[in-house]
Amino acid sequence: MLNEAESGQTRQPLADYSERDPIRVLHVEDDPNCREAIADQLSDHGFVVHSFADAVSLVDALGRATEADIILLDWDLPEVSGIELLVELRRYGVNLPVVFLTGYGFHAQENLAFESGAVDFIDKARGVEILARRLRRLVRAPKSAAGPPSASLVVCGKLVLNPNVSRAYWNISDVGLTLVEYNIIHLLTSNAGRWVTYRAIYDRVHYEGFIGGSGEDGYRINVRGAIKRIRKKFLECDETFAEIENFVGLGYRWANSTGAG
């Protein structure tokens, strides 16, 4: 399926907005006018943008070791949809953060994006100014908020975390967590025996103060949904799994007394 290549276009930041270490974006958008406009405007905001018309072109660029900090995907892409592309990227070990830029503001699409491992879901109507700020916040986030800094394996009881590929193993079996789910588990195990609030979990998935869901506390529904999916995956590996505990109205904790490093 992903066996043809099309060269992507690269936009360099304008001199007035150049950064010492500009953020490198891989951008996939099938509409040529929209693709060019977004690439130009992000370049104006100091980003280096490599633009592609479809999934094939992006995968070909990644195969040639194209360096990047974040991937920006359109929801609707020809032949391979944005969601399908995200799943395939994770399958091939590409763990760059992925953001969806879409004209669909529906909760169902947003929830599916996060379930599949995306780190953000942005309506095109918000404008490139907002997009640029959120991309910077995601890439420039402190390492402590983005995930474990060590490349060594982390052992927490029966759980083994591999930060190199963001994989979690329970009793040697790969749990099959998405990148978002992996980051939640790392947060819980890093605080093993201590309660982690809904807000703290949501901040780890996105960034501090991220607004999502419906209503002031709507993010709690998303956190509960994520934990439910995580538990299901662990139970498929071990039907006796009971490490994730809930305190209603407060949050969750990893029950194992030996925390992750």
VOKOL-303226 format. One record per residue: x, y, z of N, C-alpha, C, O, CB in turn; residue in one letter. Coordinates in steps of 0.1 Angstrom, whole numbers, plus 5000, padded with zeros to 4 digits. Glycine has a CB too. Layout:
BEGIN
NODE,X,Y,Z,X,Y,Z,X,Y,Z,X,Y,Z,X,Y,Z,A
...
***
This chain:
BEGIN
NODE,5008,4988,5000,5000,5000,5000,5009,5013,5000,5006,5022,4992,4991,5000,5012,M
NODE,5019,5013,5009,5028,5025,5010,5040,5022,5002,5051,5020,5008,5031,5028,5025,L
NODE,5039,5022,4989,5051,5018,4981,5054,5028,4970,5063,5025,4961,5049,5005,4975,N
NODE,5048,5040,4970,5051,5050,4960,5055,5063,4967,5051,5065,4979,5039,5052,4951,E
NODE,5063,5071,4961,5068,5083,4968,5065,5095,4960,5065,5095,4947,5083,5082,4970,A
NODE,5063,5106,4967,5061,5119,4961,5068,5129,4969,5066,5130,4981,5046,5123,4959,E
NODE,5077,5137,4963,5085,5146,4971,5077,5156,4978,5068,5162,4972,5095,5153,4961,S
NODE,5080,5159,4990,5074,5169,4998,5080,5182,4996,5092,5183,4992,5073,5165,5013,G
NODE,5072,5193,4998,5078,5206,4997,5082,5211,5011,5075,5208,5021,5067,5216,4991,Q
NODE,5093,5219,5012,5098,5224,5024,5097,5239,5025,5101,5246,5016,5112,5219,5027,T
NODE,5092,5244,5036,5091,5258,5039,5100,5262,5050,5099,5256,5061,5076,5263,5042,R
NODE,5109,5272,5048,5118,5276,5058,5112,5289,5065,5105,5296,5058,5132,5279,5052,Q
NODE,5115,5291,5077,5110,5303,5084,5115,5316,5078,5127,5316,5074,5113,5302,5099,P
NODE,5107,5326,5078,5111,5339,5074,5121,5345,5084,5121,5341,5096,5099,5349,5072,L
NODE,5130,5354,5080,5141,5359,5088,5136,5365,5101,5142,5364,5111,5149,5369,5080,A
NODE,5125,5373,5100,5119,5380,5112,5115,5370,5123,5114,5374,5134,5108,5389,5107,D
NODE,5111,5358,5119,5106,5349,5129,5115,5337,5131,5111,5327,5138,5092,5344,5124,Y
NODE,5127,5337,5126,5136,5325,5127,5139,5323,5142,5141,5332,5150,5148,5328,5119,S
NODE,5140,5310,5145,5144,5306,5159,5158,5299,5158,5162,5294,5147,5133,5296,5165,E
NODE,5165,5299,5169,5178,5293,5169,5176,5278,5166,5185,5272,5159,5184,5295,5183,R
NODE,5166,5271,5171,5163,5257,5169,5149,5256,5165,5140,5251,5173,5167,5249,5182,D
NODE,5145,5259,5152,5131,5259,5148,5125,5245,5149,5132,5235,5147,5130,5264,5134,P
NODE,5112,5245,5152,5105,5233,5152,5102,5227,5138,5098,5235,5130,5091,5235,5160,I
NODE,5105,5215,5136,5104,5208,5123,5091,5200,5122,5088,5191,5130,5116,5199,5120,R
NODE,5082,5204,5113,5069,5198,5112,5068,5190,5099,5071,5195,5088,5058,5209,5112,V
NODE,5062,5178,5100,5058,5170,5088,5043,5172,5087,5036,5168,5095,5062,5155,5089,L
NODE,5039,5178,5075,5025,5182,5074,5019,5175,5062,5025,5175,5051,5024,5197,5072,H
NODE,5008,5168,5064,5001,5160,5053,4987,5166,5051,4979,5166,5060,5000,5145,5057,V
NODE,4985,5171,5039,4972,5177,5035,4970,5175,5020,4979,5178,5012,4972,5192,5039,E
NODE,4959,5169,5016,4957,5165,5002,4952,5177,4994,4955,5177,4982,4947,5154,5001,D
NODE,4946,5187,5000,4942,5199,4993,4954,5208,4990,4959,5213,5000,4931,5206,5000,D
NODE,4958,5210,4978,4970,5218,4975,4970,5232,4980,4980,5237,4985,4973,5218,4960,P
NODE,4958,5239,4979,4957,5253,4983,4958,5254,4998,4965,5262,5004,4944,5259,4978,N
NODE,4951,5245,5005,4952,5244,5020,4966,5241,5025,4971,5246,5034,4941,5235,5026,C
NODE,4972,5231,5018,4985,5227,5022,4995,5238,5020,5003,5240,5030,4990,5215,5013,R
NODE,4995,5245,5009,5004,5256,5007,5002,5268,5017,5011,5274,5022,5003,5261,4993,E
NODE,4989,5271,5020,4986,5282,5029,4991,5279,5043,4997,5287,5049,4971,5284,5029,A
NODE,4988,5267,5048,4992,5263,5061,5007,5263,5063,5013,5268,5072,4986,5250,5066,I
NODE,5014,5257,5053,5029,5256,5053,5035,5270,5053,5044,5273,5061,5034,5248,5041,A
NODE,5029,5279,5045,5035,5293,5044,5033,5300,5057,5042,5307,5062,5028,5301,5032,D
NODE,5021,5299,5063,5018,5306,5075,5026,5301,5087,5030,5308,5096,5003,5305,5078,Q
NODE,5027,5287,5088,5036,5282,5098,5050,5286,5097,5057,5289,5107,5034,5266,5099,L
NODE,5055,5287,5084,5068,5292,5082,5070,5306,5086,5080,5310,5092,5071,5291,5067,S
NODE,5059,5314,5084,5059,5328,5089,5061,5329,5104,5066,5339,5109,5047,5335,5084,D
NODE,5056,5318,5111,5057,5318,5126,5069,5311,5131,5070,5308,5143,5044,5311,5131,H
NODE,5079,5308,5122,5092,5303,5126,5094,5288,5125,5104,5283,5130,5094,5307,5140,G
NODE,5084,5281,5119,5085,5266,5118,5092,5262,5105,5092,5270,5095,5072,5260,5119,F
NODE,5099,5251,5105,5104,5245,5092,5093,5234,5088,5092,5225,5096,5118,5239,5093,V
NODE,5087,5236,5077,5076,5227,5074,5079,5219,5061,5083,5224,5051,5063,5235,5071,V
NODE,5078,5206,5062,5079,5196,5051,5065,5192,5048,5058,5185,5056,5089,5184,5054,H
NODE,5060,5196,5036,5046,5193,5033,5045,5181,5023,5053,5179,5014,5039,5205,5026,S
NODE,5034,5173,5025,5032,5161,5017,5017,5160,5013,5008,5165,5021,5036,5148,5024,F
NODE,5014,5155,5001,5000,5154,4996,4993,5142,5001,4981,5141,5001,5000,5154,4981,A
NODE,5000,5131,5006,4993,5119,5010,5002,5111,5019,5014,5115,5022,4989,5111,4998,D
NODE,4997,5100,5024,5004,5091,5034,5016,5085,5028,5026,5084,5034,4995,5080,5039,A
NODE,5015,5081,5015,5027,5075,5008,5039,5084,5008,5050,5079,5011,5023,5072,4993,V
NODE,5037,5097,5005,5048,5106,5005,5054,5108,5019,5067,5109,5020,5043,5120,5000,S
NODE,5046,5108,5029,5051,5110,5043,5059,5098,5047,5071,5099,5052,5040,5112,5053,L
NODE,5054,5086,5045,5061,5074,5048,5074,5073,5041,5084,5068,5046,5053,5061,5046,V
NODE,5074,5076,5028,5087,5076,5020,5097,5085,5026,5109,5082,5027,5084,5080,5006,D
NODE,5093,5097,5031,5102,5107,5037,5108,5101,5050,5120,5103,5053,5095,5120,5039,A
NODE,5099,5095,5058,5104,5089,5070,5114,5078,5068,5123,5076,5076,5092,5084,5079,L
NODE,5111,5071,5057,5120,5060,5053,5134,5065,5049,5144,5058,5050,5115,5052,5042,G
NODE,5135,5078,5045,5147,5084,5042,5153,5092,5053,5162,5100,5052,5146,5093,5029,R
NODE,5148,5088,5065,5153,5094,5078,5151,5109,5078,5160,5116,5084,5168,5091,5080,A
NODE,5140,5114,5073,5137,5128,5074,5135,5132,5089,5127,5125,5096,5125,5132,5066,T
NODE,5142,5142,5094,5141,5145,5108,5129,5155,5110,5127,5164,5102,5154,5152,5113,E
NODE,5123,5153,5122,5111,5161,5125,5109,5161,5140,5114,5152,5147,5099,5156,5117,A
NODE,5101,5170,5145,5097,5171,5159,5083,5167,5161,5079,5163,5172,5100,5185,5164,D
NODE,5074,5169,5151,5060,5167,5152,5053,5164,5139,5058,5169,5129,5053,5178,5160,I
NODE,5043,5157,5138,5035,5154,5126,5022,5160,5127,5014,5159,5137,5034,5139,5123,I
NODE,5018,5167,5116,5005,5174,5115,4997,5167,5104,5001,5168,5092,5006,5189,5113,L
NODE,4986,5161,5107,4978,5153,5098,4964,5159,5095,4957,5164,5104,4977,5139,5102,L
NODE,4960,5159,5083,4946,5162,5079,4938,5150,5082,4943,5139,5081,4945,5166,5064,D
NODE,4926,5152,5087,4917,5140,5090,4914,5132,5078,4915,5120,5078,4904,5145,5097,W
NODE,4910,5138,5067,4906,5132,5055,4917,5132,5045,4921,5142,5039,4893,5138,5048,D
NODE,4923,5120,5042,4933,5119,5032,4930,5108,5022,4922,5099,5025,4947,5115,5039,L
NODE,4935,5109,5010,4931,5100,4999,4938,5086,5002,4949,5085,5007,4935,5105,4986,P
NODE,4931,5075,4999,4935,5062,5000,4938,5057,5014,4932,5047,5019,4948,5060,4992,E
NODE,4946,5064,5022,4949,5061,5036,4944,5073,5044,4950,5084,5043,4964,5057,5038,V
NODE,4934,5071,5053,4929,5082,5061,4939,5086,5071,4949,5079,5074,4916,5078,5067,S
NODE,4937,5097,5078,4946,5102,5088,4947,5092,5100,4958,5090,5105,4942,5116,5093,G
NODE,4936,5087,5104,4936,5077,5115,4943,5065,5111,4951,5060,5119,4921,5074,5119,I
NODE,4941,5060,5099,4948,5048,5095,4963,5050,5094,4971,5041,5097,4942,5043,5081,E
NODE,4967,5062,5089,4981,5065,5089,4987,5066,5102,4998,5061,5104,4982,5079,5081,L
NODE,4980,5072,5112,4985,5072,5126,4988,5058,5131,4998,5056,5137,4975,5080,5135,L
NODE,4978,5049,5129,4979,5036,5134,4991,5029,5128,4999,5022,5134,4966,5028,5132,V
NODE,4993,5031,5115,5004,5025,5107,5017,5030,5112,5027,5023,5113,5002,5027,5092,E
NODE,5018,5043,5114,5030,5049,5119,5035,5043,5132,5046,5040,5134,5029,5064,5121,L
NODE,5025,5041,5141,5028,5035,5154,5033,5021,5153,5042,5016,5160,5016,5036,5164,R
NODE,5027,5014,5143,5030,5000,5141,5045,4999,5136,5051,4989,5139,5021,4994,5131,R
NODE,5049,5009,5129,5063,5009,5124,5073,5015,5133,5084,5018,5130,5063,5016,5110,Y
NODE,5068,5019,5145,5077,5024,5155,5080,5039,5154,5089,5044,5161,5090,5017,5155,G
NODE,5072,5046,5147,5073,5061,5146,5065,5067,5158,5053,5067,5158,5068,5066,5132,V
NODE,5073,5072,5168,5066,5077,5180,5066,5093,5181,5065,5098,5192,5073,5072,5192,N
NODE,5068,5099,5170,5067,5114,5170,5052,5118,5174,5043,5111,5170,5070,5120,5156,L
NODE,5051,5129,5181,5037,5133,5185,5029,5137,5172,5035,5143,5163,5038,5145,5194,P
NODE,5017,5133,5172,5008,5135,5160,4996,5144,5164,4990,5141,5174,5003,5122,5154,V
NODE,4994,5154,5156,4983,5164,5158,4974,5163,5146,4979,5163,5135,4988,5178,5161,V
NODE,4961,5163,5148,4951,5163,5137,4947,5177,5136,4943,5184,5145,4940,5153,5140,F
NODE,4947,5182,5123,4941,5195,5119,4930,5192,5110,4932,5187,5099,4952,5204,5112,L
NODE,4918,5196,5114,4906,5191,5107,4895,5201,5107,4894,5210,5115,4901,5178,5113,T
NODE,4886,5200,5097,4874,5208,5096,4863,5202,5104,4852,5208,5105,4870,5210,5082,G
NODE,4865,5190,5110,4854,5184,5118,4856,5187,5132,4867,5184,5138,4855,5168,5115,Y
NODE,4846,5193,5138,4847,5196,5153,4839,5186,5161,4835,5189,5172,4842,5210,5155,G
NODE,4835,5175,5156,4827,5165,5163,4834,5158,5174,4846,5155,5172,4821,5155,5153,F
NODE,4827,5156,5185,4833,5149,5197,4838,5135,5193,4848,5130,5198,4824,5149,5208,H
NODE,4830,5128,5185,4833,5114,5181,4847,5114,5174,4855,5105,5177,4822,5108,5172,A
NODE,4850,5123,5165,4863,5123,5158,4874,5126,5168,4885,5120,5167,4862,5133,5146,Q
NODE,4871,5136,5176,4882,5140,5186,4885,5128,5195,4897,5126,5198,4877,5152,5194,E
NODE,4875,5122,5200,4877,5110,5209,4885,5099,5202,4894,5093,5208,4864,5105,5214,N
NODE,4881,5096,5189,4888,5086,5182,4903,5090,5180,4911,5081,5180,4881,5084,5168,L
NODE,4905,5102,5177,4919,5107,5175,4927,5104,5188,4938,5099,5187,4919,5122,5172,A
NODE,4922,5108,5199,4929,5106,5212,4931,5091,5215,4941,5087,5220,4922,5113,5223,F
NODE,4920,5083,5212,4921,5069,5215,4932,5062,5206,4939,5053,5210,4908,5062,5211,E
NODE,4934,5068,5194,4944,5062,5185,4958,5067,5188,4968,5062,5181,4940,5066,5171,S
NODE,4960,5076,5197,4973,5080,5201,4977,5095,5197,4989,5098,5199,4983,5071,5195,G
NODE,4968,5103,5191,4971,5116,5188,4973,5125,5201,4967,5121,5211,4960,5123,5179,A
NODE,4981,5135,5200,4983,5143,5212,4974,5156,5212,4973,5163,5222,4997,5147,5213,V
NODE,4968,5159,5200,4960,5171,5200,4951,5170,5188,4953,5162,5178,4968,5184,5199,D
NODE,4940,5177,5188,4929,5177,5177,4925,5191,5176,4918,5196,5185,4917,5167,5181,F
NODE,4928,5198,5165,4926,5212,5163,4917,5215,5151,4919,5210,5140,4939,5219,5162,I
NODE,4907,5223,5153,4898,5227,5143,4905,5237,5134,4911,5247,5139,4884,5232,5148,D
NODE,4904,5236,5121,4911,5245,5112,4905,5259,5114,4912,5269,5111,4909,5241,5098,K
NODE,4893,5260,5119,4887,5273,5120,4894,5281,5131,4892,5294,5132,4872,5272,5124,A
NODE,4902,5275,5140,4909,5282,5151,4919,5291,5145,4923,5301,5152,4914,5272,5161,R
NODE,4925,5288,5133,4935,5297,5127,4949,5292,5130,4951,5285,5140,4933,5311,5132,G
NODE,4958,5296,5122,4972,5292,5123,4979,5298,5135,4988,5292,5141,4980,5296,5111,V
NODE,4975,5310,5140,4981,5315,5152,4979,5306,5164,4988,5303,5171,4974,5329,5155,E
NODE,4967,5301,5166,4964,5291,5176,4972,5278,5174,4977,5272,5183,4949,5288,5178,I
NODE,4971,5273,5161,4979,5261,5158,4993,5262,5161,4999,5253,5167,4977,5258,5143,L
NODE,5000,5273,5158,5014,5275,5161,5017,5275,5176,5027,5269,5180,5019,5289,5155,A
NODE,5008,5281,5184,5010,5282,5198,5009,5268,5204,5017,5264,5213,5000,5291,5205,R
NODE,5000,5260,5199,4998,5247,5205,5009,5237,5200,5013,5228,5208,4984,5241,5201,R
NODE,5014,5239,5188,5025,5230,5184,5037,5234,5192,5044,5224,5196,5028,5233,5169,L
NODE,5040,5246,5194,5051,5250,5202,5050,5244,5217,5060,5240,5222,5053,5265,5203,R
NODE,5038,5245,5222,5036,5241,5236,5039,5225,5237,5044,5221,5247,5022,5244,5241,R
NODE,5034,5218,5227,5036,5204,5227,5051,5200,5225,5055,5191,5232,5028,5197,5215,L
NODE,5058,5207,5216,5072,5203,5214,5081,5208,5224,5091,5202,5228,5076,5208,5200,V
NODE,5078,5220,5229,5087,5227,5239,5084,5223,5253,5090,5228,5262,5087,5242,5237,R
NODE,5074,5214,5255,5071,5210,5269,5083,5204,5276,5091,5198,5270,5059,5200,5269,A
NODE,5084,5207,5289,5095,5201,5297,5095,5186,5296,5084,5180,5295,5094,5205,5312,P
NODE,5107,5180,5295,5108,5166,5294,5100,5158,5304,5095,5147,5302,5122,5161,5294,K
NODE,5099,5164,5317,5092,5157,5327,5078,5155,5324,5071,5146,5329,5094,5164,5340,S
NODE,5072,5165,5316,5058,5164,5313,5055,5156,5300,5044,5151,5298,5052,5178,5311,A
NODE,5065,5154,5292,5064,5147,5279,5066,5133,5280,5062,5125,5271,5072,5153,5269,A
NODE,5073,5128,5290,5075,5114,5292,5089,5111,5299,5096,5121,5302,5075,5107,5278,G
NODE,5092,5099,5301,5104,5095,5308,5117,5099,5300,5118,5096,5288,5105,5081,5311,P
NODE,5127,5106,5307,5139,5110,5300,5149,5099,5298,5157,5100,5288,5145,5121,5307,P
NODE,5149,5089,5306,5158,5078,5305,5155,5068,5294,5144,5066,5291,5160,5071,5318,S
NODE,5166,5063,5288,5164,5053,5277,5164,5039,5283,5163,5030,5275,5174,5055,5266,A
NODE,5167,5038,5296,5167,5025,5302,5154,5019,5305,5144,5026,5306,5175,5026,5315,S
NODE,5153,5006,5305,5140,4999,5308,5136,5003,5323,5145,5004,5331,5142,4984,5307,L
NODE,5123,5004,5325,5118,5008,5338,5110,4996,5343,5100,4991,5336,5110,5021,5338,V
NODE,5113,4991,5355,5106,4979,5360,5098,4983,5372,5102,4990,5381,5116,4968,5364,V
NODE,5085,4979,5372,5076,4982,5383,5067,4969,5385,5057,4968,5379,5067,4994,5380,C
NODE,5072,4960,5393,5066,4948,5395,5066,4939,5383,5076,4937,5377,5051,4950,5400,G
NODE,5054,4935,5378,5053,4927,5366,5053,4936,5354,5054,4930,5342,5040,4919,5366,K
NODE,5053,4949,5356,5053,4958,5344,5067,4962,5340,5076,4965,5349,5045,4970,5348,L
NODE,5070,4962,5327,5083,4967,5322,5080,4978,5312,5072,4975,5302,5092,4956,5316,V
NODE,5085,4990,5313,5083,5000,5304,5096,5002,5296,5107,5003,5301,5079,5014,5311,L
NODE,5095,5004,5282,5106,5006,5274,5105,5020,5268,5097,5022,5258,5107,4996,5263,N
NODE,5111,5030,5273,5110,5044,5269,5115,5046,5254,5110,5056,5247,5117,5054,5278,P
NODE,5124,5038,5250,5129,5039,5236,5118,5038,5225,5119,5045,5215,5140,5029,5233,N
NODE,5109,5030,5228,5098,5028,5218,5084,5030,5224,5074,5027,5218,5099,5014,5212,V
NODE,5084,5035,5236,5071,5038,5243,5062,5026,5244,5050,5026,5240,5064,5049,5236,S
NODE,5068,5014,5248,5060,5002,5249,5060,4997,5263,5069,5000,5271,5067,4991,5240,R
NODE,5048,4991,5267,5046,4986,5280,5044,4970,5279,5037,4966,5271,5034,4992,5288,A
NODE,5051,4963,5288,5050,4948,5288,5046,4944,5302,5051,4948,5312,5064,4942,5284,Y
NODE,5036,4935,5302,5031,4929,5314,5033,4914,5314,5028,4907,5305,5016,4932,5317,W
NODE,5041,4908,5323,5044,4894,5322,5050,4891,5309,5047,4880,5303,5032,4885,5325,N
NODE,5059,4899,5303,5066,4898,5291,5057,4901,5278,5063,4903,5268,5071,4883,5290,I
NODE,5044,4901,5280,5035,4904,5269,5034,4919,5266,5032,4926,5275,5021,4897,5271,S
NODE,5035,4923,5253,5032,4937,5250,5018,4940,5252,5009,4933,5247,5036,4939,5235,D
NODE,5015,4950,5260,5001,4954,5263,4994,4960,5252,4982,4960,5251,5001,4963,5276,V
NODE,5002,4966,5242,4996,4972,5231,4990,4986,5233,4980,4990,5227,4985,4963,5226,G
NODE,4997,4993,5242,4992,5007,5245,4995,5017,5234,5006,5016,5228,4998,5012,5259,L
NODE,4987,5027,5232,4990,5038,5224,5000,5047,5231,5002,5045,5243,4977,5046,5220,T
NODE,5005,5057,5224,5015,5066,5230,5008,5073,5242,5015,5075,5252,5020,5076,5220,L
NODE,4996,5078,5240,4989,5085,5251,4987,5076,5263,4989,5080,5274,4975,5089,5246,V
NODE,4983,5063,5260,4981,5054,5271,4994,5050,5278,4994,5049,5291,4974,5041,5266,E
NODE,5004,5049,5270,5018,5047,5276,5021,5058,5286,5026,5056,5297,5028,5045,5265,Y
NODE,5019,5070,5282,5023,5082,5290,5015,5082,5303,5020,5086,5313,5021,5095,5282,N
NODE,5002,5078,5302,4994,5077,5314,5000,5067,5324,5001,5069,5336,4979,5074,5311,I
NODE,5003,5055,5319,5008,5044,5327,5022,5049,5333,5024,5046,5345,5010,5032,5319,I
NODE,5030,5055,5325,5043,5060,5331,5040,5070,5343,5047,5069,5353,5052,5067,5320,H
NODE,5030,5079,5341,5027,5088,5352,5022,5081,5364,5027,5084,5375,5016,5098,5347,L
NODE,5013,5071,5363,5008,5064,5374,5019,5056,5381,5020,5056,5394,4997,5055,5370,L
NODE,5027,5049,5374,5038,5041,5380,5048,5050,5386,5055,5046,5396,5044,5032,5370,T
NODE,5051,5062,5381,5061,5071,5387,5056,5076,5400,5064,5080,5409,5063,5083,5377,S
NODE,5043,5075,5402,5037,5079,5415,5030,5067,5422,5020,5069,5429,5026,5090,5413,N
NODE,5035,5055,5420,5030,5043,5426,5026,5045,5441,5035,5049,5449,5039,5031,5424,A
NODE,5014,5041,5444,5010,5042,5458,5004,5056,5462,4998,5057,5473,5021,5040,5467,G
NODE,5005,5066,5452,4999,5079,5455,4988,5082,5445,4989,5078,5433,5010,5090,5454,R
NODE,4978,5089,5449,4967,5093,5440,4972,5103,5430,4978,5113,5434,4955,5097,5448,W
NODE,4968,5102,5417,4971,5111,5407,4957,5117,5402,4949,5109,5398,4979,5105,5395,V
NODE,4956,5130,5402,4943,5135,5399,4939,5134,5384,4948,5132,5376,4942,5150,5403,T
NODE,4926,5135,5382,4921,5135,5368,4928,5146,5360,4933,5144,5348,4906,5137,5367,Y
NODE,4930,5158,5366,4936,5169,5359,4950,5166,5355,4955,5170,5345,4935,5182,5367,R
NODE,4958,5160,5365,4972,5157,5363,4973,5147,5351,4983,5148,5343,4978,5152,5375,A
NODE,4965,5137,5351,4965,5127,5340,4962,5134,5327,4969,5131,5317,4955,5116,5343,I
NODE,4952,5143,5326,4949,5149,5314,4960,5159,5309,4962,5160,5297,4936,5157,5316,Y
NODE,4967,5165,5319,4978,5174,5315,4989,5166,5310,4996,5171,5300,4982,5182,5328,D
NODE,4992,5154,5315,5002,5146,5309,4999,5142,5295,5008,5141,5286,5004,5133,5318,R
NODE,4987,5139,5292,4983,5134,5279,4984,5146,5269,4988,5144,5257,4968,5129,5279,V
NODE,4981,5158,5273,4981,5170,5264,4992,5179,5269,5004,5178,5266,4968,5177,5263,H
NODE,4988,5189,5277,4997,5198,5283,4989,5206,5294,4977,5205,5294,5004,5209,5273,Y
NODE,4996,5212,5303,4989,5218,5315,4979,5229,5310,4982,5238,5302,5000,5225,5324,E
NODE,4967,5227,5315,4956,5236,5312,4948,5233,5300,4939,5241,5296,4961,5249,5312,G
NODE,4952,5222,5293,4945,5219,5280,4930,5217,5283,4926,5212,5293,4950,5206,5274,F
NODE,4922,5223,5274,4907,5222,5276,4901,5212,5266,4904,5213,5254,4901,5236,5273,I
NODE,4893,5203,5271,4887,5193,5262,4875,5188,5269,4872,5190,5281,4897,5181,5260,G
NODE,4866,5181,5261,4854,5176,5266,4843,5186,5267,4845,5197,5262,4856,5169,5280,G
NODE,4832,5183,5273,4821,5192,5274,4819,5197,5289,4818,5189,5298,4808,5186,5270,S
NODE,4820,5210,5291,4818,5216,5304,4832,5217,5311,4842,5213,5306,4809,5207,5312,G
NODE,4832,5224,5322,4844,5227,5330,4852,5215,5333,4864,5214,5333,4841,5235,5342,E
NODE,4845,5204,5337,4851,5192,5341,4849,5181,5331,4850,5169,5334,4846,5187,5355,D
NODE,4847,5184,5319,4844,5174,5308,4856,5165,5306,4854,5154,5301,4841,5181,5296,G
NODE,4868,5170,5309,4880,5162,5307,4880,5149,5315,4886,5139,5311,4893,5170,5310,Y
NODE,4872,5149,5326,4872,5137,5334,4866,5125,5326,4870,5113,5328,4863,5139,5347,R
NODE,4856,5128,5318,4850,5117,5310,4861,5111,5301,4862,5099,5299,4839,5122,5301,I
NODE,4869,5119,5295,4880,5114,5286,4890,5106,5294,4895,5096,5289,4887,5126,5279,N
NODE,4894,5111,5306,4903,5103,5314,4897,5090,5318,4904,5080,5317,4907,5111,5327,V
NODE,4885,5089,5322,4878,5077,5326,4878,5067,5314,4880,5055,5316,4864,5079,5331,R
NODE,4875,5073,5302,4875,5064,5290,4889,5058,5287,4890,5047,5284,4870,5072,5278,G
NODE,4899,5067,5289,4913,5062,5286,4917,5051,5296,4922,5041,5292,4923,5074,5287,A
NODE,4914,5053,5309,4917,5043,5319,4909,5030,5316,4915,5019,5318,4914,5048,5333,I
NODE,4897,5031,5312,4889,5019,5309,4895,5011,5298,4896,4999,5299,4874,5023,5305,K
NODE,4900,5018,5287,4907,5011,5276,4920,5005,5281,4924,4994,5276,4909,5021,5265,R
NODE,4927,5012,5289,4940,5007,5294,4938,4994,5303,4945,4984,5301,4947,5017,5303,I
NODE,4928,4995,5312,4925,4983,5320,4922,4971,5311,4926,4960,5314,4914,4986,5330,R
NODE,4913,4973,5301,4909,4962,5292,4921,4956,5286,4922,4943,5285,4900,4968,5282,K
NODE,4931,4964,5282,4943,4958,5275,4951,4950,5285,4956,4939,5281,4951,4969,5269,K
NODE,4952,4955,5297,4960,4947,5307,4953,4934,5311,4959,4924,5313,4962,4956,5320,F
NODE,4939,4935,5312,4931,4923,5315,4932,4912,5304,4931,4900,5307,4917,4927,5318,L
NODE,4934,4917,5292,4936,4907,5281,4949,4900,5282,4951,4889,5277,4935,4914,5267,E
NODE,4959,4906,5289,4972,4899,5292,4971,4891,5305,4978,4881,5306,4983,4910,5293,C
NODE,4963,4896,5314,4963,4889,5327,4949,4892,5333,4946,4904,5337,4974,4894,5337,D
NODE,4940,4882,5334,4927,4884,5339,4926,4888,5354,4916,4892,5359,4918,4872,5337,E
NODE,4938,4887,5361,4938,4890,5376,4943,4905,5378,4945,4909,5389,4947,4881,5383,T
NODE,4946,4912,5367,4952,4925,5368,4943,4934,5376,4931,4935,5374,4954,4931,5354,F
NODE,4949,4941,5386,4941,4950,5395,4950,4962,5400,4947,4967,5411,4935,4942,5407,A
NODE,4960,4965,5393,4970,4975,5398,4964,4989,5397,4968,4998,5405,4982,4975,5390,E
NODE,4955,4992,5388,4950,5006,5387,4937,5007,5396,4927,5001,5394,4946,5009,5372,I
NODE,4938,5016,5406,4927,5018,5415,4921,5032,5413,4928,5041,5409,4932,5017,5430,E
NODE,4909,5033,5417,4902,5046,5414,4896,5052,5428,4891,5044,5436,4890,5044,5404,N
NODE,4898,5065,5430,4892,5072,5441,4882,5081,5434,4886,5091,5428,4902,5080,5450,F
NODE,4869,5078,5435,4858,5086,5428,4859,5101,5431,4859,5105,5443,4844,5081,5431,V
NODE,4860,5109,5421,4861,5123,5422,4875,5129,5424,4877,5141,5423,4852,5127,5434,G
NODE,4884,5120,5426,4898,5124,5428,4907,5120,5416,4913,5129,5410,4904,5119,5441,L
NODE,4908,5107,5414,4917,5103,5403,4920,5088,5405,4912,5080,5409,4930,5111,5403,G
NODE,4933,5084,5401,4937,5070,5400,4951,5069,5406,4958,5079,5408,4937,5065,5386,Y
NODE,4954,5056,5410,4968,5054,5414,4972,5039,5410,4963,5031,5408,4969,5055,5430,R
NODE,4985,5038,5409,4990,5024,5406,4993,5018,5420,5001,5023,5428,5003,5025,5397,W
NODE,4987,5007,5423,4987,5001,5436,5000,4995,5440,5004,4994,5452,4977,4990,5437,A
NODE,5008,4991,5430,5021,4984,5433,5030,4994,5441,5032,5005,5437,5028,4980,5420,N
NODE,5036,4989,5452,5044,4998,5460,5058,5001,5455,5064,5010,5459,5046,4991,5474,S
NODE,5062,4994,5444,5075,4996,5438,5073,5005,5426,5068,5000,5415,5082,4983,5434,T
NODE,5076,5018,5427,5073,5027,5416,5084,5027,5405,5094,5021,5407,5073,5041,5421,G
NODE,5080,5033,5394,5089,5033,5382,5099,5044,5384,5097,5054,5391,5081,5035,5369,A
NODE,5111,5042,5379,5122,5052,5380,5121,5062,5369,5129,5071,5368,5135,5046,5380,G
***
